[in-house]
Amino acid sequence: MTASRQTASPSTARAINDRLALRLLQEHGPLTAGQLKAMTGLSRPTVADLVERLRDSGLIAVMGEAGAERRGPNARLYGIVADRAYLVGVDARTDGVTVCVADLLGRAVVETALPVAPDADPERAVRGAVELVERAVKEAGAVPPHTLAVGAPGLVDPATGELNSGAGLPSWHGRLAAALHSGFAAPVLLENEVNLAAVAEQRTGAARDRDTFVLLWLGEGVGAAVVLDGALRRGASGGAGEIGFLPVPGTGALPSATDCGGGFHALVGGAAVRELAGAHGWPAADAEAAVRAAATAGARGEPFLDALAARVAIGAAAACAVLDPGRVVLGGELGRAGGAALARLVEARVAGMSPLRTEVRAGELGGEAVLRGAVLTAMDAAQNDLFGAPV
């Protein structure tokens, strides 16, 4: 029995070649046609055709020449036209909104923020957030933006794309995506904030060499994101990674469907870390500052840091037992504040609790990861639209 060989159609082959060239230009910056030929393995006529095709579409342009000693067509450097489209990333937290307007290559053009009071009127909060985006887009000269991506706490239903903020979270988050879509008539992608942080850590941070890992978010709230075989896994209802509800020993209670107070959150949430810091003689007003101070204090900080690591390791070991990710990234403000010192202590604790070999690394982006992940998500969507989806 002989297997049949399928040959790509000419149009499919062109799409594959174009996408390959655009990826190389994105990764390496402007290149000559000769460099594209060498990197792609395509023939000179094929490269010449794709360069002409991409120039005619407005996706690439001549950016200069390769060296003063070389002149003429063979020396022309071709690069992606970054202002062909603009993207907007939005990080909607419980206490404010941060906006980044970026070009088609994901490079920030304008970044701005607006605080939102916990008891703010939902309509006013949504209106303020939309106006913030409008001002940022106008300042960047990005009217209209191509794609917007919003990160917010809560569960995003994979079937409907709607946000379930849950108990204790502001209701205005769920209205923001619709208001932005209405205001800009552009695609608006809504995603859980911790999932976006994982996207950023995988592309530009502590997991850029991994296609399988778990990000454990440590901040005022607690969460996790799961990336398996390069793909973000959201779960049947969008709730994969709601690790704050994980029943754990040491809390004296069990979580409920509406309250994670008896779960893992009760061990490592912001309030719990502040209490732990105070018990070890560290200033308890700011959990992030206390963790950072202990992580840089050497032996003096180890009792507090080790006590925190013992708590974090419970959730990390549980994730490892179920998923065997090989690496856990400690993200969020507290994960970055603890740095390599906290990660090392957590890794040692997990090694004593699980037979599965697991590396633990500190996140490199901290609280900025959500906004960066939103920009990258918007960038991917815009590029798939303009460049053609990966074949």
C-alpha positions as CSV (number, residue, x, y, z in Angstrom):
1,M,0.0,0.0,0.0
2,T,1.5,3.3,-1.1
3,A,0.8,6.6,0.7
4,S,-0.3,9.4,-1.5
5,R,1.8,12.5,-1.6
6,Q,-0.1,15.8,-1.3
7,T,1.4,18.8,-3.0
8,A,0.5,22.3,-1.9
9,S,-1.3,24.4,-4.4
10,P,0.5,27.4,-5.9
11,S,-1.6,29.8,-3.8
12,T,-0.9,27.8,-0.6
13,A,2.8,27.7,-1.4
14,R,2.9,31.4,-1.9
15,A,1.1,31.9,1.5
16,I,3.5,29.7,3.2
17,N,6.5,31.5,1.7
18,D,5.1,34.9,2.5
19,R,4.5,34.0,6.1
20,L,7.9,32.5,6.4
21,A,9.6,35.7,5.0
22,L,7.5,37.9,7.3
23,R,8.4,35.9,10.4
24,L,12.1,36.2,9.5
25,L,11.7,39.9,9.0
26,Q,9.9,40.2,12.4
27,E,12.6,38.1,14.2
28,H,15.7,39.6,12.6
29,G,14.7,43.0,11.4
30,P,15.3,44.3,7.9
31,L,17.0,41.8,5.5
32,T,18.2,41.9,1.9
33,A,16.7,39.6,-0.7
34,G,19.9,37.6,-0.6
35,Q,19.6,37.1,3.1
36,L,16.0,36.0,2.7
37,K,17.1,33.5,0.0
38,A,19.7,32.1,2.3
39,M,17.4,31.9,5.4
40,T,14.4,30.4,3.5
41,G,16.2,28.1,1.1
42,L,13.9,29.5,-1.7
43,S,15.1,30.2,-5.2
44,R,16.1,33.7,-6.2
45,P,13.1,34.2,-8.5
46,T,10.7,32.9,-5.8
47,V,12.2,35.4,-3.3
48,A,12.0,38.2,-5.9
49,D,8.3,37.4,-6.4
50,L,7.4,37.3,-2.7
51,V,9.3,40.6,-2.1
52,E,7.3,42.3,-4.9
53,R,4.1,40.8,-3.6
54,L,4.6,41.9,-0.1
55,R,5.7,45.4,-1.2
56,D,2.6,45.7,-3.3
57,S,0.4,44.8,-0.4
58,G,2.0,47.5,1.8
59,L,3.4,45.0,4.3
60,I,7.1,45.5,3.7
61,A,9.1,48.4,2.3
62,V,12.7,49.3,1.6
63,M,14.3,50.4,4.8
64,G,17.8,51.3,3.5
65,E,20.8,49.5,2.1
66,A,23.1,46.9,3.6
67,G,26.5,48.6,3.9
68,A,27.9,51.7,2.3
69,E,30.1,49.6,0.0
70,R,27.1,47.9,-1.6
71,R,24.7,49.7,-3.9
72,G,21.8,48.7,-6.1
73,P,18.8,46.4,-5.9
74,N,20.8,43.5,-4.3
75,A,21.7,45.7,-1.3
76,R,18.2,46.9,-0.4
77,L,17.0,46.1,3.1
78,Y,13.4,45.1,3.3
79,G,11.5,45.4,6.6
80,I,7.9,45.2,7.9
81,V,5.9,48.4,7.7
82,A,5.3,48.7,11.5
83,D,2.8,51.5,11.2
84,R,0.6,49.5,8.8
85,A,-1.6,48.9,11.8
86,Y,-1.8,49.7,15.5
87,L,-2.8,47.6,18.4
88,V,-4.1,48.3,21.9
89,G,-3.5,46.3,25.0
90,V,-5.6,46.9,28.1
91,D,-4.8,45.7,31.6
92,A,-8.0,46.1,33.7
93,R,-7.2,45.5,37.3
94,T,-9.5,45.9,40.4
95,D,-7.9,49.3,41.1
96,G,-7.2,50.8,37.7
97,V,-6.7,50.5,34.0
98,T,-3.4,50.6,32.1
99,V,-3.3,51.0,28.3
100,C,-0.6,50.4,25.8
101,V,-0.8,51.4,22.1
102,A,1.7,49.5,20.0
103,D,2.7,49.2,16.3
104,L,2.3,46.0,14.2
105,L,5.6,44.7,15.7
106,G,4.3,45.1,19.2
107,R,6.6,48.0,20.0
108,A,5.0,50.4,22.5
109,V,4.1,53.9,21.2
110,V,2.0,55.3,24.0
111,E,1.4,53.9,27.5
112,T,-0.9,55.5,30.1
113,A,-2.9,54.6,33.2
114,L,-6.0,55.6,35.2
115,P,-6.8,54.6,38.8
116,V,-10.3,53.3,39.5
117,A,-11.6,53.4,43.1
118,P,-12.9,50.1,44.4
119,D,-16.4,51.6,45.0
120,A,-16.5,53.5,41.6
121,D,-19.7,53.6,39.8
122,P,-19.5,50.9,37.1
123,E,-20.8,53.1,34.3
124,R,-18.3,55.8,35.2
125,A,-15.5,53.3,35.4
126,V,-16.3,51.9,31.9
127,R,-16.6,55.4,30.5
128,G,-13.3,56.5,32.0
129,A,-11.5,53.4,30.6
130,V,-12.9,54.0,27.1
131,E,-11.9,57.6,27.2
132,L,-8.4,56.6,28.3
133,V,-8.0,54.3,25.3
134,E,-9.4,57.0,23.0
135,R,-6.8,59.6,24.2
136,A,-4.0,57.1,23.9
137,V,-5.0,56.0,20.4
138,K,-5.3,59.7,19.3
139,E,-1.9,60.5,20.9
140,A,-0.3,57.6,19.1
141,G,-1.8,58.6,15.7
142,A,-3.4,55.1,15.7
143,V,-7.0,56.0,14.7
144,P,-8.5,53.5,14.1
145,P,-6.7,50.7,15.9
146,H,-6.8,47.3,14.2
147,T,-7.3,45.1,17.2
148,L,-7.7,45.5,21.0
149,A,-7.0,42.9,23.7
150,V,-8.2,43.2,27.3
151,G,-7.0,41.3,30.3
152,A,-9.2,41.2,33.4
153,P,-9.6,39.0,36.5
154,G,-12.3,36.4,36.2
155,L,-13.4,33.5,34.0
156,V,-13.8,34.1,30.3
157,D,-16.3,31.6,28.9
158,P,-14.7,30.0,25.8
159,A,-18.1,29.5,24.2
160,T,-19.5,33.1,24.6
161,G,-16.3,35.1,25.2
162,E,-18.1,36.8,28.2
163,L,-16.4,37.5,31.5
164,N,-17.6,36.1,34.7
165,S,-16.0,38.4,37.3
166,G,-17.2,36.4,40.2
167,A,-17.7,37.5,43.8
168,G,-15.6,40.3,45.1
169,L,-14.5,41.6,41.7
170,P,-15.7,44.8,40.1
171,S,-18.7,44.4,37.7
172,W,-17.4,47.0,35.2
173,H,-14.8,44.6,33.8
174,G,-17.4,42.6,32.1
175,R,-18.9,45.6,30.3
176,L,-15.6,47.0,29.1
177,A,-15.0,44.8,26.1
178,A,-18.4,45.6,24.6
179,A,-17.9,49.3,25.2
180,L,-14.5,49.2,23.5
181,H,-15.9,47.3,20.5
182,S,-18.8,49.8,20.2
183,G,-16.5,52.7,20.5
184,F,-13.8,51.6,18.0
185,A,-15.7,49.2,15.7
186,A,-12.6,46.9,15.9
187,P,-12.1,43.3,17.2
188,V,-11.8,43.2,21.0
189,L,-10.3,40.1,22.5
190,L,-11.0,39.4,26.1
191,E,-8.8,37.2,28.2
192,N,-8.1,36.3,31.8
193,E,-5.3,38.4,33.1
194,V,-3.1,35.5,34.3
195,N,-3.4,33.8,31.0
196,L,-2.1,36.9,29.3
197,A,0.8,37.0,31.8
198,A,1.7,33.5,30.7
199,V,1.7,34.5,27.1
200,A,4.2,37.3,27.9
201,E,6.4,35.1,30.0
202,Q,6.5,32.4,27.3
203,R,7.3,34.9,24.5
204,T,9.7,37.3,26.3
205,G,10.2,36.1,29.9
206,A,11.0,33.2,32.1
207,A,9.4,30.5,29.9
208,R,10.7,31.5,26.5
209,D,12.5,28.2,26.1
210,R,9.5,26.1,27.2
211,D,6.4,24.9,25.4
212,T,4.9,23.4,28.6
213,F,4.8,25.2,32.0
214,V,2.6,26.5,34.7
215,L,2.6,30.2,35.7
216,L,1.7,30.7,39.3
217,W,0.5,34.3,39.8
218,L,1.3,35.7,43.2
219,G,-0.1,39.1,43.9
220,E,-2.9,40.6,45.9
221,G,-4.9,37.7,44.3
222,V,-3.7,34.3,43.3
223,G,-4.1,32.5,40.0
224,A,-2.4,30.1,37.6
225,A,-2.1,29.7,33.9
226,V,-1.5,26.4,32.1
227,V,0.5,26.1,28.8
228,L,0.8,22.6,27.4
229,D,2.6,21.8,24.2
230,G,2.7,25.5,23.3
231,A,-1.0,26.1,23.7
232,L,-2.8,28.0,26.4
233,R,-5.3,25.7,28.1
234,R,-8.4,27.5,29.4
235,G,-10.6,24.5,30.5
236,A,-14.2,23.7,29.7
237,S,-15.6,26.8,31.3
238,G,-12.5,29.0,31.2
239,G,-11.6,28.2,34.8
240,A,-8.3,26.3,34.3
241,G,-5.9,27.8,36.8
242,E,-8.4,29.0,39.4
243,I,-5.9,27.8,42.0
244,G,-7.0,30.2,44.7
245,F,-9.9,27.8,45.3
246,L,-7.7,24.8,45.7
247,P,-8.4,23.1,49.1
248,V,-5.1,23.0,51.0
249,P,-4.0,22.2,54.6
250,G,-3.3,25.0,57.0
251,T,-6.3,27.2,56.3
252,G,-8.7,25.8,58.9
253,A,-11.6,25.9,56.4
254,L,-12.6,24.9,52.9
255,P,-13.3,27.2,50.0
256,S,-16.8,27.6,48.7
257,A,-18.2,28.2,45.2
258,T,-18.3,31.9,45.9
259,D,-15.4,32.4,48.3
260,C,-11.8,31.2,48.0
261,G,-11.0,32.3,51.6
262,G,-10.5,28.7,52.7
263,G,-8.4,27.7,49.7
264,F,-4.8,28.3,48.5
265,H,-5.6,32.0,48.4
266,A,-5.7,32.1,52.2
267,L,-2.1,31.0,52.3
268,V,-0.4,33.2,49.7
269,G,-2.8,36.0,48.8
270,G,-1.7,39.6,49.6
271,A,-3.4,39.7,53.0
272,A,-1.9,36.4,54.0
273,V,1.6,37.5,52.9
274,R,1.4,40.7,54.8
275,E,0.3,38.8,58.0
276,L,3.2,36.4,57.5
277,A,5.7,39.3,57.0
278,G,4.5,40.9,60.2
279,A,4.9,37.7,62.1
280,H,8.5,37.5,61.0
281,G,9.3,41.1,61.9
282,W,9.1,42.6,58.4
283,P,7.0,45.8,57.6
284,A,3.6,44.4,56.8
285,A,2.0,47.4,55.1
286,D,3.2,46.4,51.6
287,A,3.6,42.7,50.8
288,E,5.6,43.3,47.7
289,A,8.1,45.5,49.5
290,A,8.4,43.0,52.3
291,V,9.1,40.1,50.0
292,R,11.6,42.1,48.0
293,A,13.4,43.3,51.2
294,A,13.6,39.7,52.6
295,A,14.8,38.3,49.2
296,T,17.8,40.7,49.2
297,A,18.6,40.5,53.0
298,G,20.5,37.3,52.9
299,A,20.4,35.1,56.0
300,R,18.3,37.7,57.8
301,G,15.4,37.3,55.3
302,E,15.5,33.5,55.0
303,P,13.0,32.7,57.8
304,F,10.3,34.8,56.3
305,L,11.1,33.8,52.7
306,D,11.3,30.1,53.6
307,A,7.9,30.2,55.4
308,L,6.4,31.9,52.3
309,A,8.1,29.3,50.0
310,A,6.6,26.5,52.1
311,R,3.1,27.9,51.4
312,V,3.7,28.6,47.7
313,A,5.1,25.0,47.3
314,I,1.8,23.5,48.3
315,G,0.0,25.0,45.3
316,A,3.0,24.4,43.0
317,A,3.3,20.7,44.0
318,A,-0.4,20.3,43.4
319,A,-0.1,21.7,39.9
320,C,2.9,19.4,39.2
321,A,1.1,16.3,40.4
322,V,-1.8,16.9,38.0
323,L,0.1,18.4,35.0
324,D,3.8,17.5,35.3
325,P,4.7,20.8,33.6
326,G,8.5,20.5,34.2
327,R,8.7,24.2,35.1
328,V,6.7,26.5,37.3
329,V,7.1,30.3,36.9
330,L,6.4,32.5,39.9
331,G,4.7,35.4,38.3
332,G,3.0,38.5,39.5
333,E,4.3,41.3,41.7
334,L,5.3,38.9,44.6
335,G,6.9,36.3,42.3
336,R,9.1,38.9,40.8
337,A,9.8,40.5,44.2
338,G,10.9,37.2,45.6
339,G,13.1,36.6,42.6
340,A,15.6,33.8,42.3
341,A,15.8,33.5,46.1
342,L,12.2,32.6,46.6
343,A,12.2,30.4,43.4
344,R,15.1,28.4,44.7
345,L,13.4,27.8,48.1
346,V,10.1,26.8,46.4
347,E,11.9,24.4,44.0
348,A,13.6,22.7,47.0
349,R,10.2,22.3,48.8
350,V,8.5,20.9,45.7
351,A,11.4,18.4,45.2
352,G,10.7,17.1,48.7
353,M,6.9,16.8,48.0
354,S,6.9,15.4,44.4
355,P,8.8,12.7,42.5
356,L,8.4,14.8,39.3
357,R,11.4,16.9,38.5
358,T,10.3,20.5,38.3
359,E,12.2,23.7,37.8
360,V,10.9,26.8,39.5
361,R,11.8,30.2,38.1
362,A,11.0,33.7,39.0
363,G,8.9,35.6,36.5
364,E,10.8,38.3,34.6
365,L,8.0,40.7,33.9
366,G,6.1,40.9,37.2
367,G,2.9,43.0,37.1
368,E,3.8,44.3,33.6
369,A,3.2,40.8,32.2
370,V,-0.6,41.2,31.8
371,L,-0.3,44.4,29.7
372,R,2.5,42.9,27.6
373,G,0.5,39.7,27.1
374,A,-2.5,41.8,25.9
375,V,-0.3,43.6,23.3
376,L,1.2,40.3,22.1
377,T,-2.3,38.8,21.8
378,A,-3.6,41.8,19.8
379,M,-0.4,41.7,17.7
380,D,-0.9,38.0,16.8
381,A,-4.5,38.6,15.8
382,A,-3.6,41.6,13.6
383,Q,-0.8,39.8,12.0
384,N,-2.9,36.8,11.2
385,D,-5.4,39.1,9.6
386,L,-2.9,41.1,7.6
387,F,-0.2,38.5,6.9
388,G,-2.5,35.5,6.6
389,A,-3.1,32.9,9.2
390,P,-0.2,30.4,9.7
391,V,-0.7,27.5,7.2
